[in-house]
Amino acid sequence: MVGPTGLERHPDVSELRQTYDRAGSTAPAQVLEGLAFLAGLYLALSPWIIGFFGFRGMTVNNLIIGLVISALALGLASAYGRTYGMGWLLPLLGVWAIVSPFVLRGGREATATTIWNNVAIGLVTLALGAAALAMAQVYRRHERGEGSTRRLGNW
């Protein structure tokens, strides 16, 4: 039988998860997670809202990436202590949303509409992901009693 490895063997794993669950249950964190969910939902539906006619690759890409962002945001909102380790994916997915119109052209030049749509929602996702990561870090420092000049929320 294989024994636990990595974080599972850490003596304070339950305390660490509780700390991140408390961080994820604050009002600012919940707002960020809700906005990230909506951004992902919009990205998934944007090919039909904006009209990505003739860009099948972009349509599939936005659908999949949008659903992944929404699922990640739901995971962060419901079980932050178990999913915070995947929080770094939000900024990465935001960067991919920005560059995807230039990568997934399918031999055609991307239209200004598809580019601006993905750049705008990519920047929003990037900013929300970076803010969520920063918020978790600030909260963890606060829990450890370390002083911080930056304050997020009402901690």
Backbone as numpy.savetxt, mean C-alpha at the origin, in Angstrom:
# Nx Ny Nz CAx CAy CAz Cx Cy Cz
10.15 -33.17 12.34 9.30 -32.00 12.34 10.19 -30.77 12.34
9.83 -29.80 11.58 10.58 -28.57 11.45 10.10 -27.59 12.52
11.05 -27.00 13.24 10.71 -26.04 14.28 10.53 -24.65 13.70
10.02 -23.73 14.49 9.80 -22.36 14.01 11.13 -21.68 13.71
11.11 -20.84 12.70 12.31 -20.10 12.33 11.98 -18.62 12.29
13.02 -17.83 12.30 12.85 -16.39 12.13 12.09 -15.74 13.25
11.11 -14.94 12.86 10.35 -14.13 13.81 9.52 -14.98 14.77
9.10 -16.17 14.36 8.28 -17.01 15.24 9.02 -17.40 16.52
10.36 -17.47 16.45 11.14 -17.84 17.63 11.42 -16.65 18.54
11.14 -15.46 18.07 11.42 -14.26 18.85 10.54 -14.27 20.10
11.12 -14.01 21.28 10.33 -14.11 22.52 9.22 -13.06 22.63
9.36 -11.97 21.92 8.37 -10.90 22.04 7.48 -10.78 20.81
7.30 -11.87 20.08 6.53 -11.79 18.84 5.09 -11.36 19.09
4.45 -11.85 20.13 3.06 -11.45 20.39 2.99 -9.99 20.81
3.96 -9.54 21.58 3.98 -8.13 21.97 4.23 -7.24 20.76
5.10 -7.68 19.87 5.38 -6.93 18.65 4.13 -6.83 17.78
3.40 -7.93 17.65 2.16 -7.90 16.86 1.12 -6.99 17.50
1.02 -7.02 18.83 0.06 -6.16 19.51 0.42 -4.69 19.31
1.71 -4.37 19.34 2.14 -3.00 19.11 1.71 -2.53 17.74
1.93 -3.36 16.72 1.54 -2.96 15.37 0.02 -2.96 15.21
-0.69 -3.83 15.90 -2.15 -3.78 15.86 -2.66 -2.48 16.46
-2.03 -2.02 17.54 -2.42 -0.73 18.13 -2.11 0.40 17.16
-0.99 0.32 16.46 -0.64 1.35 15.48 -1.66 1.37 14.34
-2.09 0.19 13.90 -3.05 0.10 12.81 -4.46 0.48 13.20
-4.74 0.55 14.49 -6.10 0.88 14.92 -6.29 2.36 15.24
-5.26 3.17 15.05 -5.40 4.60 15.27 -6.18 5.23 14.12
-6.79 6.37 14.38 -7.60 7.03 13.35 -6.79 7.40 12.11
-5.59 7.99 12.24 -4.84 8.31 11.02 -4.48 7.08 10.19
-4.15 5.98 10.85 -3.82 4.75 10.12 -5.04 4.22 9.40
-6.20 4.29 10.02 -7.41 3.80 9.38 -7.79 4.65 8.17
-7.56 5.95 8.27 -7.82 6.83 7.13 -6.88 6.47 5.98
-5.60 6.28 6.28 -4.64 5.91 5.24 -5.02 4.59 4.58
-5.40 3.62 5.38 -5.76 2.31 4.83 -7.03 2.41 3.99
-7.98 3.20 4.42 -9.20 3.39 3.64 -8.92 4.08 2.32
-8.07 5.10 2.34 -7.71 5.79 1.11 -6.92 4.87 0.17
-6.05 4.05 0.74 -5.30 3.09 -0.09 -6.26 2.08 -0.73
-7.26 1.63 0.01 -8.26 0.71 -0.55 -8.99 1.37 -1.71
-9.42 2.62 -1.52 -10.13 3.32 -2.59 -9.24 3.58 -3.79
-7.96 3.89 -3.55 -7.03 4.09 -4.66 -6.86 2.81 -5.46
-6.74 1.69 -4.77 -6.63 0.41 -5.47 -7.89 0.07 -6.23
-9.03 0.33 -5.63 -10.30 0.07 -6.29 -10.44 0.93 -7.55
-10.06 2.20 -7.44 -10.12 3.07 -8.62 -9.16 2.58 -9.70
-7.94 2.20 -9.31 -6.98 1.72 -10.31 -7.52 0.48 -11.02
-8.17 -0.41 -10.28 -8.73 -1.61 -10.89 -9.85 -1.28 -11.88
-10.64 -0.26 -11.57 -11.77 0.10 -12.43 -11.45 1.17 -13.46
-10.29 1.80 -13.35 -9.95 2.93 -14.22 -9.95 2.61 -15.72
-9.59 1.40 -16.15 -9.66 1.17 -17.60 -11.06 1.35 -18.16
-12.08 1.07 -17.38 -13.45 1.22 -17.85 -13.99 2.61 -17.54
-13.46 3.26 -16.53 -13.88 4.63 -16.22 -13.28 5.60 -17.23
-11.98 5.47 -17.46 -11.26 6.36 -18.37 -11.43 5.93 -19.82
-11.42 4.62 -20.06 -11.56 4.10 -21.42 -10.22 3.80 -22.05
-9.61 2.70 -21.65 -8.31 2.30 -22.19 -8.53 1.47 -23.45
-9.10 2.03 -24.48 -9.43 1.29 -25.68 -8.15 0.93 -26.44
-7.98 -0.36 -26.69 -6.83 -0.83 -27.45 -5.60 -1.10 -26.61
-5.69 -0.93 -25.31 -4.55 -1.18 -24.42 -4.89 -2.35 -23.50
-4.95 -3.54 -24.08 -5.33 -4.73 -23.31 -4.34 -4.99 -22.17
-3.06 -4.83 -22.43 -2.04 -5.06 -21.39 -2.21 -4.10 -20.22
-2.48 -2.85 -20.52 -2.70 -1.86 -19.46 -3.98 -2.15 -18.69
-5.00 -2.60 -19.39 -6.27 -2.92 -18.73 -6.08 -4.05 -17.73
-5.43 -5.11 -18.16 -5.20 -6.25 -17.27 -4.27 -5.84 -16.13
-3.23 -5.09 -16.45 -2.29 -4.63 -15.43 -3.00 -3.81 -14.36
-3.77 -2.83 -14.77 -4.45 -1.98 -13.79 -5.46 -2.76 -12.96
-6.13 -3.71 -13.58 -7.08 -4.53 -12.84 -6.37 -5.34 -11.76
-5.30 -6.01 -12.13 -4.57 -6.85 -11.17 -3.89 -6.01 -10.10
-3.18 -4.99 -10.48 -2.47 -4.15 -9.50 -3.46 -3.45 -8.58
-4.56 -2.98 -9.12 -5.58 -2.34 -8.29 -6.18 -3.28 -7.27
-6.46 -4.52 -7.69 -7.00 -5.50 -6.75 -5.97 -5.89 -5.69
-4.70 -5.96 -6.08 -3.65 -6.26 -5.10 -3.53 -5.14 -4.08
-3.56 -3.89 -4.53 -3.49 -2.75 -3.62 -4.69 -2.76 -2.66
-5.88 -3.02 -3.19 -7.07 -3.07 -2.34 -6.99 -4.20 -1.32
-6.55 -5.37 -1.76 -6.42 -6.50 -0.84 -5.38 -6.22 0.23
-4.27 -5.61 -0.15 -3.24 -5.27 0.82 -3.76 -4.24 1.82
-4.49 -3.26 1.34 -5.07 -2.25 2.25 -6.06 -2.89 3.21
-6.87 -3.83 2.72 -7.80 -4.53 3.61 -7.05 -5.36 4.64
-5.98 -6.00 4.21 -5.16 -6.78 5.15 -4.53 -5.90 6.21
-4.04 -4.74 5.80 -3.44 -3.81 6.76 -4.50 -3.29 7.73
-5.70 -3.08 7.23 -6.75 -2.55 8.10 -7.28 -3.60 9.07
-7.33 -4.85 8.64 -7.94 -5.87 9.49 -6.96 -6.58 10.41
-5.72 -6.78 9.98 -4.74 -7.52 10.79 -3.37 -6.90 10.61
-3.22 -5.66 11.03 -1.98 -4.94 10.81 -0.78 -5.64 11.45
-0.98 -6.23 12.62 0.12 -6.90 13.31 0.68 -8.07 12.53
-0.11 -8.64 11.64 0.35 -9.78 10.86 0.72 -9.40 9.43
0.30 -8.23 8.97 0.55 -7.86 7.57 1.44 -6.64 7.41
1.87 -6.00 8.50 2.68 -4.80 8.35 3.96 -5.07 7.58
4.44 -6.29 7.61 5.67 -6.63 6.89 5.51 -6.53 5.39
4.27 -6.53 4.91 4.02 -6.38 3.48 3.69 -4.94 3.12
3.71 -4.04 4.08 3.37 -2.65 3.83 4.30 -1.97 2.84
5.53 -2.46 2.72 6.47 -1.87 1.78 6.02 -2.09 0.33
5.07 -2.99 0.10 4.58 -3.22 -1.26 3.76 -2.05 -1.80
3.08 -1.32 -0.94 2.27 -0.20 -1.42 3.09 0.83 -2.19
4.20 1.34 -1.64 4.99 2.29 -2.44 5.54 1.66 -3.72
5.93 0.41 -3.64 6.46 -0.29 -4.82 5.38 -0.42 -5.90
4.17 -0.76 -5.51 3.07 -0.85 -6.47 2.71 0.52 -7.03
2.87 1.56 -6.22 2.65 2.92 -6.72 3.66 3.29 -7.79
4.91 2.92 -7.59 5.95 3.19 -8.59 5.63 2.41 -9.87
5.21 1.14 -9.73 4.87 0.35 -10.91 3.70 0.99 -11.67
2.70 1.50 -10.95 1.57 2.14 -11.62 2.03 3.35 -12.43
3.06 4.05 -11.93 3.58 5.22 -12.64 4.30 4.82 -13.91
5.14 3.80 -13.85 5.96 3.44 -15.01 5.26 2.48 -15.98
4.20 1.82 -15.55 3.56 0.81 -16.40 3.05 1.33 -17.75
2.54 2.57 -17.87 2.11 3.01 -19.21 3.28 3.07 -20.21
4.48 3.25 -19.70 5.63 3.35 -20.59 6.22 1.97 -20.90
5.96 1.00 -20.02 6.50 -0.34 -20.19 5.53 -1.23 -20.97
4.25 -1.12 -20.69 3.24 -2.01 -21.26 2.47 -1.35 -22.41
3.17 -0.83 -23.34 2.50 -0.12 -24.44 1.92 -1.06 -25.47
2.44 -2.26 -25.58 1.94 -3.20 -26.58 2.22 -2.73 -28.00
3.33 -2.03 -28.21 3.67 -1.56 -29.55 3.00 -0.25 -29.92
2.14 0.26 -29.06 1.45 1.51 -29.34 1.90 2.57 -28.36
1.77 3.78 -28.76 2.09 4.90 -27.88 0.95 5.11 -26.89
1.28 5.18 -25.61 0.25 5.40 -24.59 -0.35 6.78 -24.77
-1.63 6.88 -24.52 -2.30 8.18 -24.64 -2.04 9.00 -23.38
-2.27 10.29 -23.52 -2.08 11.18 -22.37 -3.02 10.80 -21.23
-4.21 10.33 -21.56 -5.18 9.95 -20.54 -4.69 8.77 -19.73
-4.18 7.74 -20.41 -3.70 6.57 -19.67 -2.48 6.91 -18.84
-1.61 7.76 -19.39 -0.41 8.14 -18.63 -0.78 8.93 -17.40
-1.59 9.98 -17.55 -1.94 10.83 -16.41 -2.75 10.07 -15.37
-3.60 9.18 -15.80 -4.38 8.38 -14.87 -3.45 7.55 -13.98
-2.54 6.84 -14.60 -1.65 5.97 -13.83 -0.63 6.75 -13.01
-0.14 7.85 -13.54 0.81 8.65 -12.77 0.13 9.22 -11.53
-1.08 9.74 -11.68 -1.78 10.34 -10.54 -2.08 9.29 -9.46
-2.64 8.16 -9.86 -2.99 7.15 -8.86 -1.74 6.48 -8.32
-0.69 6.39 -9.12 0.59 5.86 -8.64 1.21 6.76 -7.58
1.16 8.06 -7.81 1.69 9.00 -6.81 0.88 8.95 -5.52
-0.43 8.83 -5.64 -1.27 8.72 -4.45 -0.92 7.45 -3.67
-0.80 6.34 -4.37 -0.46 5.07 -3.72 0.93 5.12 -3.11
1.86 5.70 -3.81 3.22 5.85 -3.29 3.22 6.67 -2.00
2.51 7.79 -2.01 2.45 8.66 -0.83 1.75 7.97 0.34
0.64 7.29 0.07 -0.07 6.60 1.14 0.76 5.46 1.72
1.45 4.73 0.88 2.31 3.65 1.36 3.47 4.16 2.19
4.09 5.25 1.74 5.19 5.83 2.50 4.70 6.37 3.84
3.52 6.98 3.83 2.96 7.51 5.08 2.62 6.37 6.05
2.08 5.27 5.53 1.76 4.13 6.40 3.01 3.54 7.01
4.07 3.43 6.23 5.33 2.91 6.76 5.92 3.85 7.80
5.88 5.14 7.52 6.40 6.12 8.48 5.58 6.12 9.76
4.27 5.98 9.62 3.40 5.98 10.79 3.71 4.78 11.69
3.92 3.62 11.10 4.25 2.43 11.89 5.58 2.62 12.60
6.55 3.22 11.93 7.86 3.44 12.54 7.77 4.44 13.69
7.04 5.52 13.49 6.89 6.52 14.55 6.16 5.92 15.74
5.13 5.13 15.48 4.38 4.51 16.57 5.26 3.53 17.34
6.07 2.78 16.63 6.96 1.83 17.31 7.97 2.56 18.19
8.50 3.66 17.70 9.42 4.46 18.53 8.70 5.01 19.74
7.47 5.44 19.54 6.68 5.98 20.65 6.45 4.90 21.71
6.13 3.69 21.26 5.90 2.58 22.19 7.16 2.23 22.98
8.31 2.40 22.35 9.57 2.09 23.04 10.01 3.24 23.95
9.32 4.36 23.87 9.65 5.48 24.72 10.71 6.40 24.15
11.07 6.20 22.90 12.05 7.08 22.28 11.39 8.38 21.89
12.09 9.46 22.07 11.55 10.76 21.70 11.58 10.96 20.21
10.62 11.66 19.70 10.56 11.94 18.27 10.00 13.34 18.10
10.59 14.09 17.19 10.08 15.43 16.93 8.89 15.38 15.99
8.75 14.29 15.22 7.61 14.15 14.33 6.49 13.43 15.07
5.30 13.96 14.95 4.15 13.32 15.59 3.08 13.12 14.55
2.59 11.91 14.47 1.50 11.60 13.55 0.30 11.18 14.38
-0.81 11.74 14.06 -2.03 11.39 14.80 -2.02 11.97 16.20
-2.69 11.31 17.09 -2.78 11.80 18.47 -2.13 10.81 19.43
-0.87 10.49 19.19 -0.15 9.57 20.04 0.57 10.32 21.12
